[in-house]
Amino acid sequence: MAETLPEALVRAYQSSPQLNADRARQRGADENVPQALSGYRPQIVASLSVGLQAVRNTLPDNSIEGTTLRPWTIGLTVTQVLFNGNKATNSVRVAEFQVLSGREALRNTGQGVLLDATTAYMNVLANQALVESQRTNVNVLREIQATTQRRLAAGDVTPTDTAQAEARLSRGLADLNAAEVALDISKALYTQVIGAPPSQLAAAAPVDRLSPITMNASIGTAYHEHPAVLGARYDVDVAETMIKVAEGTLLPTVAVQASASRSKQSDTTLGTFGTDQASILGQINLPIYDGGMAASQTRQAKELASQSRMVLEHVRDQTRAAVVGAWVSNEGTKIALTAAESEVRAADVALQGVRREAAGGQRTTIDVLNAQQDLTNARSRLIQAQRDRIIASYTLLSAVGRLDVHTLNLDTPDYLPEVHYHQVRDAWHGLRTPSGQ
């Protein structure tokens, strides 16, 4: 059975190393949120010390008292931060915005993989058609050469006609070889992008129905849906929240610390054998001057926020240019395809007429060869126009920001990055990933 373009896209979506690597990157970014949430949680530290100590004490009566101690101490300390200048709150917000930005980057990578897969599929399909067209051309040229040889033997044509037929056949063989080389290269790229070598490929159809119907509507949709634009917006949120994180270092920190410990043979005066201690302390730390570090970090965060806003405007301009280019290209391929179809029909009619006229002695061999070459060139342009038509429609869909599994209705589950996010967001412990690593 022939493999369709949607089936190839499914295979690429499931097996792309680039896409799988980006998914792993996103899962790693999800861990920034529980790391930031740890700022709300208590810190518990257990300690144990064991040693050997020789003691020799001189008493007031000049007598000497000595012994060998084996001191040990075990303790537990619990620290809970109550207020740290809202650094924990803002750090959580930064991590969450980074997760959202990473999801858009992942979606953009998915668009690129699907567009690359479409291009690889159409290149193989087009090159297969070009090889068949060149083979047909070679077979026709062989027939013309054989006919010319027979007519030369009969004295109807000159050796010049035979030489012209042989030259065109040699050119046709060279064009066939070039087409076969291009086909092999496109098959190798197909295997790299799709994850399996191509077999029999079915014709594909454009996806204009999934894109907005006007250029302005496409630009507006891209501003609201394209992952590059949305990711840049989240990056602005990250940068603006980092200002608050930097300012938080100038505010006081309030914490409560509770500790309990037990010591044995730790008194070098030999007056006690053991000591038990328990305490609860409140701590307030107010930064007064840190050498200008916090002030510099705040200024730096403000400049980076300005940069991120400028990057957002640049991304919007790039997206608009990409949509306009994709829209114009897509409309141009429609005209080019219609013209190529008309050219093939006209070239075929012209070739048949020239061959009939040549049989009646009204045309020469070179006229037939030229008409055959015109038809072959027209077929090649038609194949290229058909390829460009499909790729342009998918390129427009990608420029708009809708080239994804859901919009294309592909027969595969959509990868949902939020599933992993919710699995690890509130995890208080555990070294294994949700996948068991």
CORBELDA-V684509 format. One record per pair of residues at least 4 apart in sequence whose C-alpha atoms are under 6 Angstrom apart, sorted by sequence separation. I is the first residue (numbers start at 1). J is the second residue. D is the distance in Angstrom with one decimal. If there is no record, write none. Layout:
i:I j:J d:D
i:I j:J d:D
This chain:
i:12 j:16 d:5.3
i:17 j:21 d:5.9
i:58 j:62 d:5.9
i:59 j:63 d:5.3
i:87 j:91 d:5.8
i:98 j:102 d:6.0
i:119 j:123 d:6.0
i:122 j:126 d:5.8
i:123 j:127 d:5.9
i:148 j:152 d:6.0
i:152 j:156 d:5.8
i:190 j:194 d:5.6
i:191 j:195 d:5.1
i:221 j:225 d:5.8
i:222 j:226 d:4.8
i:227 j:231 d:5.8
i:322 j:326 d:5.9
i:323 j:327 d:5.9
i:325 j:329 d:6.0
i:326 j:330 d:5.9
i:333 j:337 d:5.9
i:343 j:347 d:5.9
i:354 j:358 d:6.0
i:358 j:362 d:5.3
i:366 j:370 d:6.0
i:381 j:385 d:6.0
i:385 j:389 d:6.0
i:388 j:392 d:5.8
i:391 j:395 d:6.0
i:398 j:402 d:5.7
i:405 j:409 d:5.8
i:421 j:425 d:5.8
i:432 j:436 d:5.6
i:433 j:437 d:5.3
i:58 j:63 d:5.9
i:151 j:156 d:5.1
i:152 j:157 d:5.0
i:191 j:196 d:4.7
i:212 j:217 d:5.8
i:357 j:362 d:5.1
i:358 j:363 d:4.1
i:397 j:402 d:5.5
i:398 j:403 d:4.8
i:405 j:410 d:5.4
i:432 j:437 d:5.4
i:58 j:64 d:4.6
i:151 j:157 d:5.8
i:191 j:197 d:4.6
i:212 j:218 d:5.3
i:357 j:363 d:5.5
i:358 j:364 d:5.9
i:397 j:403 d:5.4
i:57 j:64 d:5.8
i:57 j:65 d:5.1
i:265 j:273 d:5.1
i:56 j:65 d:5.7
i:57 j:66 d:5.9
i:264 j:273 d:6.0
i:265 j:274 d:5.8
i:56 j:66 d:4.0
i:264 j:274 d:4.2
i:55 j:66 d:5.3
i:263 j:274 d:5.4
i:55 j:67 d:5.4
i:263 j:275 d:5.0
i:55 j:68 d:6.0
i:262 j:275 d:5.8
i:54 j:68 d:4.4
i:148 j:162 d:5.8
i:262 j:276 d:4.5
i:354 j:368 d:6.0
i:53 j:68 d:5.8
i:261 j:276 d:5.9
i:53 j:69 d:5.0
i:261 j:277 d:5.2
i:52 j:69 d:5.9
i:260 j:277 d:5.6
i:52 j:70 d:4.6
i:260 j:278 d:4.2
i:51 j:70 d:5.7
i:259 j:278 d:5.6
i:51 j:71 d:5.5
i:145 j:165 d:5.2
i:259 j:279 d:5.3
i:351 j:371 d:5.1
i:50 j:71 d:5.9
i:258 j:279 d:5.6
i:50 j:72 d:4.3
i:258 j:280 d:4.2
i:49 j:72 d:5.4
i:257 j:280 d:5.7
i:49 j:73 d:5.2
i:257 j:281 d:5.2
i:48 j:73 d:5.6
i:256 j:281 d:5.7
i:48 j:74 d:4.5
i:256 j:282 d:4.6
i:47 j:74 d:5.7
i:255 j:282 d:6.0
i:47 j:75 d:5.2
i:141 j:169 d:5.5
i:255 j:283 d:5.2
i:347 j:375 d:5.0
i:46 j:75 d:5.7
i:254 j:283 d:5.7
i:46 j:76 d:4.5
i:254 j:284 d:4.6
i:45 j:76 d:5.9
i:253 j:284 d:5.6
i:45 j:77 d:5.3
i:253 j:285 d:5.1
i:44 j:77 d:5.8
i:252 j:285 d:5.5
i:44 j:78 d:4.6
i:138 j:172 d:5.5
i:252 j:286 d:4.4
i:344 j:378 d:5.3
i:43 j:78 d:5.7
i:344 j:379 d:6.0
i:43 j:79 d:5.1
i:42 j:79 d:5.6
i:42 j:80 d:4.5
i:134 j:176 d:5.1
i:340 j:382 d:4.9
i:131 j:179 d:5.4
i:337 j:385 d:5.1
i:39 j:88 d:5.3
i:246 j:297 d:6.0
i:247 j:298 d:6.0
i:246 j:298 d:5.1
i:36 j:91 d:5.7
i:243 j:298 d:5.8
i:36 j:92 d:5.0
i:127 j:183 d:5.1
i:333 j:389 d:5.1
i:243 j:301 d:5.1
i:33 j:92 d:5.9
i:33 j:95 d:5.1
i:124 j:186 d:5.4
i:330 j:392 d:4.9
i:32 j:95 d:5.5
i:330 j:393 d:5.8
i:240 j:305 d:5.5
i:239 j:305 d:4.7
i:30 j:99 d:5.9
i:120 j:190 d:5.0
i:326 j:396 d:4.9
i:236 j:308 d:5.2
i:236 j:309 d:5.9
i:26 j:102 d:6.0
i:117 j:193 d:5.9
i:323 j:399 d:5.2
i:322 j:399 d:6.0
i:232 j:312 d:5.2
i:219 j:320 d:5.9
i:108 j:227 d:5.5
i:104 j:227 d:4.7
i:104 j:231 d:5.2
i:101 j:231 d:4.4
i:101 j:234 d:5.3
i:97 j:234 d:5.7
i:97 j:238 d:5.8
i:94 j:238 d:5.1
i:90 j:245 d:5.8
i:87 j:245 d:5.2
i:87 j:248 d:5.5
i:85 j:248 d:4.4
i:85 j:251 d:4.9
i:84 j:253 d:4.3
i:83 j:253 d:5.4
i:83 j:254 d:4.9
i:82 j:254 d:5.4
i:82 j:255 d:5.1
i:81 j:255 d:4.1
i:226 j:400 d:6.0
i:80 j:255 d:5.6
i:226 j:401 d:3.9
i:80 j:256 d:5.3
i:225 j:401 d:5.6
i:79 j:256 d:5.8
i:79 j:257 d:4.3
i:222 j:400 d:4.4
i:78 j:257 d:5.6
i:222 j:401 d:5.8
i:78 j:258 d:5.2
i:77 j:258 d:5.8
i:12 j:194 d:4.4
i:77 j:259 d:4.2
i:218 j:400 d:6.0
i:76 j:259 d:5.5
i:76 j:260 d:5.4
i:206 j:390 d:4.8
i:75 j:260 d:5.5
i:208 j:393 d:5.8
i:75 j:261 d:3.9
i:207 j:393 d:5.7
i:211 j:397 d:5.7
i:74 j:261 d:5.5
i:206 j:393 d:5.6
i:74 j:262 d:5.5
i:73 j:262 d:5.7
i:73 j:263 d:4.3
i:72 j:263 d:5.8
i:72 j:264 d:5.5
i:71 j:264 d:5.5
i:71 j:265 d:4.6
i:71 j:266 d:5.0
i:69 j:265 d:5.9
i:2 j:200 d:4.8
i:3 j:201 d:4.9
i:4 j:202 d:5.1
i:2 j:201 d:5.1
i:3 j:202 d:5.8
i:2 j:202 d:5.5
i:161 j:365 d:5.9
i:126 j:383 d:6.0
i:122 j:387 d:5.7
i:111 j:403 d:5.4
i:30 j:421 d:5.5
i:34 j:425 d:5.2
